[in-house]
């Protein structure tokens, strides 16, 4: 019997927004843009190769929604740039709301595995 295909739990929204990605260890950063976003991540175009599982900080240029994340995948594009899938922690469903940036009070602070009582 074949194993079921893994599918994304949430849909992606095509949304181009400028973000700053930075390496929390070295401080190296790049201003880039998203291709699409979801509740738990974003797909970005970048000038450099990033290793899978590399920790990054990401912040929209307009607004104050800094997030921590990890590189889920990195692939070379035909034009020589790279496309990365970035998984964000904690999930920031606010990225998907009408393309508007949320205020910092809207960011979920409860850890992912914590259950409501």
C-alpha positions as CSV (number, residue, x, y, z in Angstrom):
1,X,0.0,0.0,0.0
2,X,1.3,3.4,-0.9
3,X,1.9,6.0,1.8
4,X,-0.4,9.0,1.7
5,X,1.1,12.2,0.2
6,X,2.0,14.9,2.8
7,X,0.1,18.1,2.2
8,X,0.3,21.5,3.6
9,X,-2.2,22.0,6.4
10,X,-2.9,25.7,5.5
11,X,-3.1,27.4,2.1
12,X,-0.6,29.9,0.8
13,X,-1.6,33.5,-0.2
14,X,0.3,35.1,-3.0
15,X,1.7,38.2,-1.3
16,X,4.8,40.3,-2.2
17,X,6.0,42.2,0.8
18,X,9.5,43.4,1.5
19,X,11.2,41.9,4.5
20,X,14.6,41.9,6.2
21,X,16.1,38.5,6.9
22,X,19.1,38.3,9.2
23,X,21.4,35.7,10.7
24,X,21.1,36.0,14.5
25,X,24.7,34.7,14.9
26,X,26.6,36.8,12.4
27,X,24.3,39.8,12.0
28,X,24.4,39.4,8.2
29,X,21.2,40.6,6.6
30,X,19.4,41.0,3.3
31,X,16.4,43.0,2.2
32,X,14.2,40.8,0.1
33,X,10.6,40.0,-0.8
34,X,8.1,37.2,-0.2
35,X,6.6,35.2,-3.0
36,X,3.7,33.9,-0.8
37,X,2.9,33.5,2.8
38,X,0.9,31.1,5.0
39,X,0.0,30.9,8.7
40,X,3.3,29.2,9.5
41,X,5.8,30.5,7.0
42,X,6.7,32.3,3.9
43,X,8.5,31.7,0.6
44,X,11.2,34.2,-0.2
45,X,13.6,35.1,-2.9
46,X,17.2,35.6,-1.7
47,X,20.6,36.4,-3.2
48,X,22.4,33.7,-1.2
49,X,22.2,30.1,-0.4
50,X,20.9,29.2,3.0
51,X,21.4,25.8,4.6
52,X,18.3,23.8,5.7
53,X,17.5,24.3,9.3
54,X,19.5,27.5,9.5
55,X,17.9,29.9,12.0
56,X,16.9,33.3,10.7
57,X,15.1,36.4,11.9
58,X,12.6,37.9,9.6
59,X,10.8,41.3,9.9
60,X,8.6,43.1,7.4
61,X,10.1,46.5,6.4
62,X,6.7,48.2,7.1
63,X,5.5,47.2,10.6
64,X,6.9,45.6,13.6
65,X,6.3,41.9,13.4
66,X,9.7,40.3,14.0
67,X,9.7,36.5,13.9
68,X,12.2,33.7,14.4
69,X,12.2,31.0,11.8
70,X,14.2,28.2,10.2
71,X,15.0,27.5,6.6
72,X,12.8,24.5,5.5
73,X,14.3,24.3,2.0
74,X,16.5,26.3,-0.4
75,X,16.5,25.9,-4.2
76,X,18.4,27.6,-7.0
77,X,16.2,29.6,-9.4
78,X,16.9,29.9,-13.1
79,X,18.1,33.5,-12.7
80,X,20.8,32.4,-10.2
81,X,19.0,33.7,-7.1
82,X,17.6,31.3,-4.5
83,X,14.1,30.6,-3.2
84,X,13.7,29.6,0.5
85,X,10.9,28.2,2.4
86,X,10.9,29.7,5.9
87,X,9.0,28.1,8.7
88,X,8.1,30.8,11.3
89,X,8.0,30.4,15.1
90,X,5.5,31.1,16.7
91,X,2.9,30.8,13.9
92,X,1.9,34.3,12.7
93,X,-1.4,34.0,11.0
94,X,-1.5,37.8,10.9
95,X,0.7,37.7,7.8
96,X,-2.2,36.4,5.8
97,X,-4.9,38.9,6.8
98,X,-5.6,41.1,3.8
99,X,-1.9,41.8,3.3
100,X,-1.9,44.2,6.3
101,X,0.7,44.0,8.9
102,X,-0.6,43.4,12.4
103,X,0.3,45.3,15.6
104,X,2.6,43.5,18.1
105,X,-0.4,42.9,20.4
106,X,-1.8,40.5,17.8
107,X,1.2,38.2,17.9
108,X,0.4,34.8,19.5
109,X,2.7,34.2,22.5
110,X,1.5,30.7,23.5
111,X,4.0,28.0,22.5
112,X,2.8,25.7,19.7
113,X,2.4,22.5,21.8
114,X,0.6,24.2,24.7
115,X,-3.1,23.3,25.0
116,X,-5.8,25.5,26.3
117,X,-7.3,24.6,29.7
